[in-house]
């Protein structure tokens, strides 16, 4: 399946400046693996040393957070759009 992965501004420098990248895969995990094969520098920003998706990295399939679907095992269809959204924290307490 051909899947478009939208890259947030903060990570574009690790993806040759691309705002979106076409990847392949039948699941979110496969599409993200395709993404990091094409742009290995993204891997450490998306995954822990154990290979798990970092807790501050949110991935959406269309408008749905994959955590509320099937996680990385969520199936994707041809032409699906995945969006990576890093959590932002900070401010005053």
KEKE-847111 format. One record per residue: x, y, z of N, C-alpha, C in turn; residue number from 1; residue in one letter. Coordinates in steps of 0.02 Angstrom, whole numbers. Example, Ala and Ser with C-alpha at 12.3 -4.5 7.8 and 13.67 -1.06 7.14 Angstrom:
// KEKE-847111
       nu       nv       nw      cau      cav      caw       cu       cv       cw     k   r
      660     -284      390      615     -225      390      660     -165      390     1   A
      642     -112      354      684      -53      357      645        2      394     2   S
END
This chain:
// KEKE-847111
       nu       nv       nw      cau      cav      caw       cu       cv       cw     k   r
       42      -59        0        0        0        0       44       63        0     1   X
       24      112      -36       58      176      -36       26      221       16     2   X
       66      246       63       42      286      119       83      350      120     3   X
       50      407      133       85      470      141       94      483      215     4   X
      156      497      235      171      514      305      188      588      307     5   X
      150      625      346      161      697      355      213      707      410     6   X
      264      745      395      320      756      441      313      825      474     7   X
      315      828      541      310      893      573      373      935      561     8   X
      365      999      564      420     1046      551      482     1028      592     9   X
      473     1011      655      530      997      699      571      937      677    10   X
      543      893      637      579      833      615      599      834      542    11   X
      581      885      507      595      887      434      669      887      417    12   X
      710      915      461      782      915      447      811      845      445    13   X
      776      797      477      798      726      477      767      688      419    14   X
      726      722      379      693      692      321      708      732      258    15   X
      768      759      254      790      798      196      744      857      182    16   X
      713      884      235      671      943      227      601      929      201    17   X
      584      866      192      518      849      164      462      859      215    18   X
      407      887      191      347      894      231      305      831      230    19   X
      313      791      178      278      727      173      322      678      135    20   X
      312      614      151      351      561      119      304      504      102    21   X
      310      478       42      271      421       22      306      358       45    22   X
      270      316       81      297      254      109      253      196       87    23   X
      276      136      102      236       77       88      224       39      152    24   X
      169        1      153      155      -42      210       81      -56      215    25   X
       65     -111      247       -5     -130      258      -29     -110      327    26   X
       18      -91      371        1      -69      439       39       -5      454    27   X
       20       27      508       56       87      530      129       70      543    28   X
      142       14      577      211       -6      592      252      -15      528    29   X
      223      -47      478      259      -57      415      272        9      379    30   X
      224       54      381      234      120      350      289      159      386    31   X
      289      156      452      341      192      490      409      160      479    32   X
      411       94      471      474       60      455      500       82      387    33   X
      455       88      339      473      112      272      500      183      277    34   X
      469      224      318      491      293      328      562      295      355    35   X
      575      256      407      642      258      438      695      223      396    36   X
      674      178      351      722      149      303      744      202      254    37   X
      696      244      233      712      298      186      752      354      219    38   X
      737      366      283      768      422      320      788      397      389    39   X
      844      360      393      865      329      456      874      377      515    40   X
      890      440      501      900      489      555      835      501      594    41   X
      778      487      565      713      496      599      703      444      655    42   X
      734      387      647      720      331      692      729      349      765    43   X
      784      380      784      797      395      855      748      447      882    44   X
      717      484      838      668      534      860      598      505      867    45   X
      587      448      835      521      416      838      518      357      885    46   X
      574      322      894      575      259      932      627      260      988    47   X
      611      222     1040      659      213     1095      712      163     1073    48   X
      762      152     1115      814      103     1101      785       33     1095    49   X
      729       21     1129      695      -44     1128      650      -51     1066    50   X
      644        1     1026      604       -2      965      532       19      973    51   X
      513       42     1033      444       65     1044      436      137     1022    52   X
      377      153      999      361      222      981      368      265     1043    53   X
      404      320     1038      415      364     1096      348      390     1122    54   X
      343      399     1187      280      419     1219      258      489     1197    55   X
      304      531     1177      285      599     1156      272      605     1082    56   X
      274      548     1046      260      549      975      190      521      964    57   X
      146      562      937       78      541      922       73      530      847    58   X
       38      477      828       29      462      757      -47      458      744    59   X
      -68      494      693     -139      495      674     -147      463      606    60   X
     -198      423      600     -220      395      536     -281      435      517    61   X
     -274      479      468     -327      526      454     -336      570      516    62   X
     -395      570      544     -411      611      604     -406      572      669    63   X
     -390      507      664     -393      463      723     -323      448      751    64   X
     -316      456      816     -254      439      851     -249      362      850    65   X
     -192      336      827     -186      263      822     -189      229      889    66   X
     -176      265      944     -181      234     1011     -251      211     1025    67   X
     -301      242      993     -371      223     1004     -397      178      949    68   X
     -353      159      904     -371      111      852     -336       46      871    69   X
     -292       23      830     -255      -39      845     -182      -27      858    70   X
     -164       36      876      -93       51      886      -56       45      820    71   X
        7       23      824       46       16      764       23      -41      719    72   X
      -18      -85      747      -45     -141      707     -105     -119      665    73   X
     -125      -57      671     -182      -31      633     -169      -37      558    74   X
     -216      -67      523     -210      -75      450     -218       -7      416    75   X
     -182        1      362     -189       62      321     -212       41      251    76   X
     -246       85      218     -269       71      151     -230      113      101    77   X
     -234       95       39     -200      132      -14     -220      206      -10    78   X
     -170      250      -10     -183      322       -8     -195      350       61    79   X
     -188      309      113     -198      334      181     -146      388      198    80   X
     -164      431      245     -119      483      268     -106      473      342    81   X
      -42      466      360      -21      463      430       11      530      446    82   X
       -4      557      504       25      620      525       61      609      591    83   X
      124      628      593      163      625      655      157      691      690    84   X
      135      689      753      126      749      793      163      742      858    85   X
      220      776      866      256      772      930      218      811      983    86   X
      215      783     1043      184      819     1099      229      878     1118    87   X
      197      931     1140      234      990     1161      215     1003     1233    88   X
      265     1010     1275      253     1024     1345      292     1086     1365    89   X
      273     1113     1421      309     1171     1446      262     1225     1469    90   X
      290     1282     1481      249     1337     1504      259     1348     1578    91   X
      220     1391     1605      224     1408     1676      175     1368     1717    92   X
      193     1355     1777      147     1319     1821      116     1365     1871    93   X
END
